Amino acid sequence: MTRSQAWQTTANSIIYSQYIRNTNSLRTEVLNLQLTACEANPLVHLQPSTSNLAVKHRFIEVDESQYLCEELNSRKAQIHLAEQRHNEKLCQAQEAQRQEIASLQTHVSEQNTLVEARYAEQLQQSKHAFQQELLQKEQVMQRELLLGMQQKEEAMWRELELELTKAQAQREQEMAVLERKFRALKNQPQQAHPPTDQVPQPSGSATTEMTSMSVQNTGRASAQNVCHLTGDPKSASNPSGRISQSINSLRCKHPGISGQTVLTADTAQDDLPKVKLPSNLKRGIAHKQPEREQSDTDGAYDPDSDDSDNELVNRLEPVIMKAFQRFVKNGGDFQTNTTARTRRRKPRLDRELRKEKDNELPSDRSAFLAHGRALMKQVFGTNKDEDFALHQSVTPQIADAYSKGEEEGPDENDLHIDMMGRLDSEWNKKVLEILLAKLKDVRKEGEWSLPNRSDDYLAALIKDRMKRAMRAWAASQRKTNQSGELETWDDVEQRLVAQKEAQLVTNRHATRRRNRYNRRKRIVEYMIELRAGDENQDLHLWKWLQSVLEHLGADGMSSDESSTENFKTVYRVTNMPWRRALTESMDIVDRQRHKDADIFTPKGSKPAKRL
């Protein structure tokens, strides 16, 4: 009910109440007049005149109706005026409300602007703080890395110094032994020299002693006579020869190495080779030395100085020691990585499962495959592998949570495959178990007439169906094209249609080959069975044809294309000398018809290329 209707109802009720009051007052006055008339004339009272009473009553009703009409009009005017005032007040209130709403909207927009500005400022500050924190972490990691490298380097230097000290002590002991032997040999009386052809060959120890004594006096030797070896350097089984070759290869790789190199070794003893190299090799060999004052002659190598020779020998002895230890450890080879990398082999199929597949009849295999397709249709509602393109895969988060034991497994009533994961993931393994249980239940309820198969056989069958489904789902997803952009759904559809057509063509070729092979096999078997009873000369010919056919197999058969869907007809035209160049103009028309073959009429010969 609107406000005007409420006012109208109120006014009508007021008018009706006034009408009742006026009617009652008029009736009272009429009664008073009648009483007065009766008192004045008792006869009138006893026998009132009907006509007079009717006239009075009519007069009173006329007066009353006029009064009520005027009263009603005045009330209507008042109500209309009040309604106008109320409408004006309502309009004013609505206008004020609109202004208030506009002001509130303006205030809200200003507040939103301020909040966005503050949020942007806070975001910038947090980003700056995060960058600072990241920079600090990187600096700390770099410091820790440098500290770790320094510690490792110090440990290496300590180990090297320890090895150097040991080598120096061992060298001093060897020098002392050699000095004692030299003195003993010097104190012995000189004997006559034997004949030249009977000069005894020195033993391994004597050769080592002589070579070791000649170390101090061979600093002036040339590069051709610096290596003193008791064995043959070219021999592959001679360690000293390999060491010399390695030292020479080291000299070739480092052109900065110059000067004389003295190498002494003995195949019968474990004496370490002694090498004398110039001081400019210290750039390639890390050695920690105490700091000292620089001089003008620091970088120069003095060949006449014994201190430089001793310094180089002391430096290179631990290096050669390590090389020789590696040489002995590797069985006469300086290469460190001598073990060949073994190739990982794929796990072989179970023997029982392979035996089941080998001894299986083709009809039984087809029946089991049909049951597998029926199971996938029953569980997932798909008729073909392509229908899995619309399958709702499990999210990687749920699959990872299940593998960690934080989420429940697959639901038997609403089963979903983890299409984005591996086939051997925990989720897919559980799905495989559920499908295997369903397939066994179907086999038990349906009472199959097929031979019994192991659970591994049925699981392999279901796994193959799941692999096909995952391949179809992956092929239906959007991929990046050659320009690096994501494919549209139209591109995906076109790609799937093209792949399907190519697959159908391949399947038709394989089917024709397989059918031809089976037909020829049946013919050969029938002919062999037919000729087996008779001693016919062509029996061996049919057996030979059977062996050839088995050797070729189904893939060796010709497909004999049933249509020209993958071929184009081309004609070779013989150009006669009397033909003119007008044919080039006609070829333009023919090419246009070839382009718009769907538009022009298909009557007549089909347009084809001409060579």
C-alpha positions in Angstrom: 0.0 0.0 0.0 1.4 3.4 -1.0 1.4 6.5 1.1 -1.4 8.2 -1.0 -3.6 5.1 -0.6 -3.1 5.2 3.1 -4.0 8.9 3.2 -7.1 8.2 1.1 -8.2 5.4 3.5 -7.7 7.6 6.5 -9.7 10.4 5.0 -12.6 8.1 4.1 -12.8 6.7 7.6 -12.8 10.2 9.0 -15.6 11.3 6.6 -17.6 8.2 7.4 -17.4 8.8 11.2 -18.5 12.4 10.7 -21.3 11.2 8.5 -22.5 8.8 11.3 -22.3 11.6 13.9 -24.3 14.0 11.6 -26.9 11.3 10.9 -27.4 10.6 14.6 -27.7 14.3 15.4 -30.3 14.7 12.6 -32.3 11.8 13.8 -32.3 13.3 17.3 -33.5 16.7 15.9 -36.3 14.9 13.9 -37.4 13.1 17.0 -37.4 16.4 18.9 -39.5 18.0 16.2 -42.0 15.2 16.3 -42.3 15.4 20.0 -42.9 19.1 19.8 -45.6 18.6 17.1 -47.3 16.0 19.2 -47.4 18.3 22.2 -48.9 21.1 20.1 -51.4 18.9 18.3 -52.3 15.6 19.9 -54.3 14.6 16.9 -51.3 14.9 14.7 -49.4 12.9 17.1 -52.0 10.2 17.1 -52.6 10.3 13.3 -49.6 11.9 11.7 -49.9 12.9 8.1 -47.9 10.6 5.9 -47.3 13.3 3.2 -45.9 15.8 5.7 -43.6 13.4 7.2 -42.3 12.3 3.8 -41.7 15.9 2.8 -39.8 16.6 6.0 -37.8 13.5 5.7 -36.9 14.3 2.1 -35.9 17.8 3.0 -33.7 16.6 5.8 -32.0 14.1 3.5 -31.3 16.7 0.8 -29.8 19.1 3.3 -27.7 16.3 4.8 -26.3 15.1 1.4 -25.3 18.7 0.5 -23.6 19.1 3.8 -21.8 15.8 3.4 -20.6 16.6 -0.2 -19.2 20.0 0.9 -17.5 18.3 3.9 -16.1 15.6 1.6 -14.8 18.1 -0.9 -13.1 20.1 1.8 -11.6 17.0 3.2 -10.4 16.0 -0.2 -8.8 19.3 -0.7 -7.0 19.1 2.6 -5.8 15.6 1.9 -4.6 16.6 -1.5 -2.7 19.5 0.0 -1.2 17.3 2.6 -0.2 14.8 0.0 1.5 17.5 -2.1 3.4 18.6 1.0 4.4 15.1 1.8 5.6 14.5 -1.8 7.7 17.7 -1.6 9.3 16.5 1.7 9.9 13.1 0.2 11.6 14.6 -2.9 13.7 16.8 -0.6 14.7 13.7 1.5 15.6 11.8 -1.7 17.7 14.6 -3.0 19.5 14.9 0.4 20.0 11.1 0.3 21.5 11.3 -3.2 23.8 14.0 -2.2 24.9 12.0 0.9 25.5 8.9 -1.2 27.5 10.9 -3.7 29.6 12.4 -0.9 30.1 8.9 0.6 31.2 7.5 -2.8 33.6 10.3 -3.2 35.0 9.7 0.3 35.2 5.9 -0.4 37.1 6.5 -3.6 39.5 8.8 -1.9 40.0 6.3 0.9 40.6 3.5 -1.7 43.1 5.7 -3.5 44.9 6.3 -0.2 44.8 2.6 0.7 46.2 1.6 -2.7 48.9 4.2 -2.4 49.8 2.9 1.0 49.7 -0.7 -0.2 51.9 0.1 -3.1 54.4 1.9 -0.8 54.4 -1.0 1.6 54.9 -3.4 -1.3 57.8 -1.4 -2.6 59.3 -1.3 0.9 58.8 -5.0 1.4 60.3 -5.7 -2.0 63.3 -3.5 -1.2 63.7 -5.2 2.2 63.5 -8.6 0.5 66.2 -7.6 -2.0 68.4 -6.3 0.8 67.9 -9.5 2.7 68.6 -11.5 -0.3 71.7 -9.5 -1.0 72.9 -9.9 2.6 72.3 -13.7 2.3 74.3 -13.8 -0.9 77.1 -11.9 0.7 77.0 -14.2 3.7 77.1 -17.3 1.4 80.0 -15.8 -0.5 81.9 -15.1 2.7 81.2 -18.7 3.9 82.2 -20.0 0.5 85.4 -18.0 0.5 86.1 -19.0 4.1 85.6 -22.6 3.2 87.9 -22.3 0.2 90.5 -20.6 2.3 90.3 -23.3 4.9 90.6 -26.0 2.2 93.5 -24.2 0.7 95.2 -23.9 4.0 94.6 -27.6 4.7 96.1 -28.4 1.3 99.1 -26.2 1.9 99.6 -27.9 5.3 99.4 -31.3 3.7 101.8 -30.2 0.9 104.2 -28.8 3.4 104.1 -32.1 5.4 104.7 -34.1 2.3 107.5 -31.8 1.3 109.1 -32.2 4.7 108.9 -35.9 4.5 110.3 -35.9 1.0 113.1 -33.6 2.1 114.0 -35.9 5.0 113.9 -38.9 2.8 116.2 -37.1 0.3 118.6 -36.1 3.0 118.8 -39.8 4.1 119.4 -40.9 0.6 122.0 -38.3 0.1 123.7 -39.4 3.3 123.7 -43.0 2.2 125.0 -42.1 -1.3 127.7 -39.9 0.3 128.8 -42.8 2.5 128.9 -45.2 -0.5 130.8 -42.7 -2.5 133.4 -42.3 0.2 133.7 -46.1 0.5 134.2 -46.4 -3.2 136.7 -43.6 -3.2 138.7 -45.2 -0.4 139.0 -48.5 -2.3 142.2 -49.1 -4.3 141.9 -48.5 -8.0 141.8 -51.7 -10.1 142.9 -52.2 -13.7 140.3 -51.5 -16.2 138.8 -54.6 -17.9 138.8 -55.0 -21.6 136.3 -53.0 -23.6 134.3 -56.0 -24.7 134.2 -57.3 -21.2 133.0 -54.2 -19.3 130.5 -55.4 -16.8 127.1 -53.8 -16.9 126.3 -51.9 -13.7 123.5 -53.2 -11.5 120.3 -51.3 -10.8 121.6 -49.8 -7.5 124.9 -48.8 -9.0 123.2 -47.2 -11.9 121.0 -45.3 -9.5 124.0 -44.2 -7.4 126.0 -43.0 -10.5 123.0 -41.2 -11.9 122.2 -39.7 -8.5 125.8 -38.5 -8.1 125.7 -37.0 -11.6 122.7 -34.8 -10.6 124.8 -32.0 -9.3 127.1 -32.0 -12.3 124.6 -32.3 -15.1 123.1 -28.8 -14.8 125.0 -27.7 -17.9 123.9 -30.6 -20.1 121.9 -30.0 -23.2 118.3 -30.9 -23.8 119.2 -34.1 -25.7 121.2 -35.7 -22.9 119.3 -34.6 -19.8 117.4 -37.9 -19.3 119.5 -40.7 -17.8 117.4 -43.9 -17.8 118.4 -47.5 -17.3 115.4 -48.8 -19.2 114.2 -48.3 -22.7 112.0 -45.1 -22.9 110.1 -46.6 -25.8 109.1 -49.8 -24.0 105.5 -49.8 -22.9 106.3 -51.9 -19.9 109.1 -49.6 -18.6 107.8 -47.2 -15.9 110.9 -45.0 -16.3 110.2 -44.6 -20.0 106.6 -43.7 -19.3 107.7 -41.1 -16.7 110.1 -39.6 -19.2 107.4 -39.4 -21.9 105.0 -37.8 -19.4 107.7 -35.2 -18.4 108.4 -34.5 -22.1 104.6 -34.1 -22.8 104.4 -31.7 -19.9 107.2 -29.7 -21.4 105.4 -29.6 -24.7 102.1 -28.4 -23.1 103.9 -25.7 -21.1 106.1 -23.7 -23.5 107.4 -21.6 -20.5 109.5 -24.6 -19.4 113.1 -24.2 -20.6 116.4 -25.2 -19.4 117.7 -28.6 -18.5 115.8 -31.6 -17.1 117.5 -34.4 -15.3 115.5 -37.5 -14.8 116.9 -40.6 -13.0 115.0 -43.8 -12.5 115.6 -47.5 -12.2 113.2 -50.3 -13.1 114.5 -52.5 -10.4 114.1 -50.0 -7.5 111.4 -47.6 -6.2 113.7 -44.6 -6.3 111.8 -41.5 -7.3 112.8 -39.5 -10.4 114.7 -36.3 -9.7 113.9 -33.4 -12.0 115.6 -30.1 -12.4 113.6 -27.4 -14.0 114.0 -23.6 -14.4 112.5 -21.2 -11.9 109.9 -19.8 -14.4 108.0 -23.1 -13.9 106.9 -21.9 -10.4 104.0 -20.1 -12.1 102.4 -23.4 -13.0 103.3 -25.1 -9.7 101.5 -23.7 -6.6 104.0 -23.3 -3.7 103.6 -21.2 -0.6 106.7 -19.2 0.2 107.4 -16.7 2.9 107.2 -13.1 1.8 110.6 -11.4 1.2 111.8 -8.2 -0.4 111.7 -8.0 -4.1 115.0 -7.5 -6.0 115.9 -6.9 -9.7 117.2 -10.5 -10.1 114.2 -12.3 -8.6 112.6 -13.3 -11.8 115.8 -14.4 -13.5 117.1 -17.9 -13.5 120.8 -18.4 -12.8 122.0 -21.7 -14.3 125.3 -21.5 -12.4 123.6 -21.2 -9.0 123.4 -24.4 -7.0 120.7 -22.9 -4.7 118.3 -22.6 -7.7 118.9 -26.2 -8.5 118.2 -27.3 -5.0 115.1 -25.1 -4.8 113.7 -26.6 -8.0 114.4 -30.1 -6.9 112.8 -29.5 -3.6 109.7 -28.1 -5.3 109.3 -30.8 -7.9 110.0 -33.8 -5.8 106.5 -34.0 -4.1 104.8 -33.4 -7.5 106.8 -36.2 -9.1 106.1 -38.4 -6.1 102.4 -38.0 -6.5 102.6 -38.6 -10.2 104.7 -41.8 -9.7 102.2 -43.0 -7.0 99.4 -42.5 -9.4 101.3 -44.2 -12.1 101.9 -47.3 -9.9 98.3 -47.3 -8.6 96.8 -47.2 -12.1 99.1 -50.1 -13.3 101.4 -48.1 -15.4 99.1 -45.4 -16.7 98.9 -41.8 -15.7 95.2 -41.5 -16.5 93.0 -41.3 -13.4 89.7 -42.4 -14.8 90.4 -45.8 -16.3 87.1 -47.5 -15.4 84.6 -47.6 -18.2 81.1 -46.5 -17.4 78.7 -49.4 -17.4 75.6 -49.1 -19.4 72.4 -49.3 -17.5 70.2 -52.1 -18.7 66.5 -52.1 -18.7 64.9 -54.6 -16.4 63.9 -57.7 -18.3 60.3 -58.9 -18.4 59.5 -61.7 -16.0 60.1 -65.1 -17.5 56.7 -66.4 -16.5 54.9 -63.5 -18.1 56.9 -63.8 -21.2 56.2 -67.5 -21.4 52.4 -66.7 -21.0 52.6 -64.2 -23.9 54.6 -66.5 -26.2 52.3 -69.5 -25.7 49.1 -67.5 -26.0 46.7 -67.9 -28.9 45.8 -64.8 -31.0 42.1 -65.3 -30.2 42.7 -65.4 -26.5 44.8 -62.3 -26.7 42.1 -60.5 -28.5 39.5 -61.6 -25.9 41.7 -60.3 -23.0 42.2 -57.0 -24.8 38.5 -56.7 -25.3 37.9 -57.3 -21.6 40.5 -54.6 -20.8 38.7 -52.1 -23.0 35.4 -53.0 -21.4 36.8 -52.4 -18.0 38.1 -48.9 -19.0 34.7 -48.1 -20.4 32.9 -49.2 -17.3 35.2 -47.3 -14.9 35.9 -44.1 -16.9 33.1 -44.1 -19.4 35.3 -44.0 -22.5 34.8 -45.9 -25.7 38.2 -45.1 -27.2 41.6 -43.9 -26.1 40.9 -40.4 -27.6 38.1 -40.0 -25.1 40.7 -39.6 -22.3 41.5 -36.2 -23.7 38.6 -34.9 -21.5 39.6 -36.9 -18.5 40.1 -34.8 -15.3 43.6 -35.6 -14.1 44.6 -35.5 -10.4 46.6 -32.4 -9.5 50.3 -32.9 -8.8 49.8 -31.5 -5.3 47.4 -34.2 -4.3 49.5 -36.9 -5.9 52.6 -35.7 -4.1 50.7 -35.4 -0.8 49.5 -39.0 -1.2 53.0 -40.2 -1.9 54.1 -38.6 1.3 51.2 -40.1 3.3 49.4 -36.7 3.8 46.4 -37.4 1.6 43.9 -40.1 1.0 44.3 -42.4 -2.0 42.1 -42.7 -5.1 38.4 -43.2 -4.7 37.1 -46.5 -6.1 33.8 -44.9 -7.0 35.3 -41.8 -8.6 38.7 -42.9 -10.1 41.1 -40.5 -11.7 44.5 -41.2 -13.2 47.6 -39.0 -12.5 48.1 -37.9 -16.1 50.9 -35.4 -15.3 52.9 -38.0 -13.3 54.8 -41.1 -14.2 53.1 -44.4 -14.8 55.0 -45.9 -11.8 54.0 -43.2 -9.4 52.4 -44.1 -6.1 49.0 -42.7 -7.2 49.0 -44.6 -10.5 50.2 -47.8 -8.7 47.1 -47.6 -6.4 44.9 -46.9 -9.5 46.4 -50.0 -11.1 45.6 -52.1 -8.0 42.0 -50.9 -8.0 41.5 -51.7 -11.7 43.1 -55.1 -11.2 40.8 -55.9 -8.4 37.8 -54.8 -10.5 38.9 -56.9 -13.5 39.3 -60.0 -11.3 35.8 -59.4 -9.9 34.4 -59.2 -13.4 36.2 -62.4 -14.4 34.8 -64.2 -11.3 31.3 -62.9 -11.9 31.2 -63.4 -15.6 32.8 -66.9 -15.5 35.1 -66.4 -18.5 35.8 -69.3 -20.7 39.3 -68.1 -21.3 42.3 -69.8 -19.8 43.6 -68.6 -16.4 46.2 -65.9 -16.4 48.4 -64.6 -13.6 48.0 -61.3 -11.9 51.1 -60.0 -13.6 49.6 -60.7 -17.0 46.4 -58.8 -16.1 48.4 -56.0 -14.5 50.5 -55.6 -17.7 47.3 -55.5 -19.8 45.8 -52.7 -17.6 49.1 -50.9 -17.5 49.1 -50.8 -21.3 45.6 -49.3 -21.3 46.7 -46.7 -18.8 49.7 -45.9 -20.9 47.6 -45.4 -24.0 45.2 -43.1 -22.0 48.1 -41.0 -20.7 49.5 -40.7 -24.2 46.1 -39.5 -25.6 45.7 -37.0 -22.7 49.2 -35.6 -23.2 48.6 -35.2 -27.0 45.4 -33.3 -26.4 47.1 -30.6 -24.3 48.2 -27.2 -25.6 51.8 -27.1 -26.7 54.2 -24.4 -27.8 54.6 -23.8 -31.5 57.7 -22.9 -33.4 57.4 -19.2 -32.5 57.4 -20.0 -28.8 53.7 -19.2 -28.3 51.1 -21.4 -26.8 48.7 -23.2 -29.2 45.1 -22.3 -29.4 42.4 -25.0 -29.1 41.8 -24.8 -32.8 45.4 -25.6 -33.5 45.2 -28.5 -31.0 42.1 -29.8 -32.8 43.8 -29.6 -36.2 46.9 -31.3 -34.9 44.9 -34.2 -33.4 42.8 -34.6 -36.6 46.0 -34.8 -38.7 47.6 -37.3 -36.3 44.4 -39.4 -36.4 44.3 -39.4 -40.2 48.0 -40.4 -40.4 47.4 -43.2 -37.8 44.4 -44.5 -39.7 46.4 -44.7 -43.0 49.2 -46.6 -41.2 46.6 -48.9 -39.6 45.1 -49.6 -43.0 48.5 -50.4 -44.5 49.3 -52.8 -41.5 45.9 -54.4 -41.8 46.3 -55.1 -45.5 49.8 -56.6 -44.9 48.5 -58.7 -42.0 45.5 -60.0 -44.0 47.7 -60.9 -47.0 50.2 -62.7 -44.8 47.4 -64.7 -43.1 45.8 -65.6 -46.4 49.1 -66.7 -48.0 49.9 -68.7 -44.8 46.6 -70.6 -45.0 47.1 -71.3 -48.7 50.6 -72.7 -48.1 49.5 -74.8 -45.1 46.6 -76.2 -47.1 48.8 -77.1 -50.1 51.3 -78.8 -47.8 48.6 -80.8 -46.1 47.1 -81.7 -49.5 50.4 -82.8 -51.0 51.6 -84.7 -47.9 49.7 -87.9 -48.8 51.1 -88.1 -52.4 54.7 -88.4 -53.3 54.6 -85.3 -55.3 57.7 -83.6 -56.5 56.5 -80.0 -55.6 56.0 -80.8 -51.9 59.5 -79.5 -51.0 58.7 -76.4 -53.1 55.7 -75.6 -50.9 57.7 -76.2 -47.7 60.4 -73.9 -49.0 57.7 -71.3 -49.7 56.4 -71.7 -46.2 59.9 -71.1 -44.7 60.3 -68.0 -46.9 56.9 -66.7 -45.8 57.7 -67.3 -42.1 61.0 -65.5 -42.6 59.4 -62.5 -44.2 56.5 -62.2 -41.7 53.6 -59.8 -41.9 55.9 -56.8 -42.3 57.4 -58.2 -45.4 54.1 -58.2 -47.3 53.0 -55.5 -49.7 50.1 -53.4 -48.5 48.7 -52.9 -52.1 47.2 -49.5 -51.5 43.4 -49.7 -51.8 43.1 -46.0 -52.7 45.0 -43.0 -53.9 44.6 -41.0 -50.8 48.4 -40.5 -50.4 49.3 -40.3 -54.0 49.1 -37.6 -56.7 48.5 -38.4 -60.3 51.2 -37.0 -62.6 51.4 -37.2 -66.4 54.5 -37.0 -68.5 53.8 -35.0 -71.6 55.8 -35.4 -74.8 56.5 -31.9 -76.1 56.1 -31.9 -79.9 58.1 -29.4 -81.9 55.0 -28.0 -83.5 53.4 -27.1 -80.1 53.4 -23.4 -79.3 53.9 -21.5 -76.1 50.2 -21.0 -75.8 50.0 -24.0 -73.5 51.7 -21.9 -70.7 48.7 -19.6 -70.7 46.3 -22.6 -70.6 48.3 -24.0 -67.7 47.4 -20.9 -65.7 43.7 -21.8 -66.1 44.3 -25.4 -65.2 46.3 -24.5 -62.1 43.5 -22.3 -60.9 41.1 -25.1 -61.3 43.5 -27.3 -59.4 43.6 -24.8 -56.5 39.8 -24.4 -56.3 38.8 -28.0 -56.9 36.0 -27.7 -54.3 34.4 -24.8 -56.2 34.4 -26.0 -59.8 32.3 -28.9 -61.1 33.8 -32.3 -60.6 32.8 -33.4 -64.1 35.4 -34.5 -66.5 38.9 -35.7 -65.8 40.6 -34.6 -62.6 43.2 -31.9 -62.8 46.7 -33.4 -62.5 50.3 -32.2 -62.9 52.2 -32.6 -66.1 55.9 -33.0 -66.5 
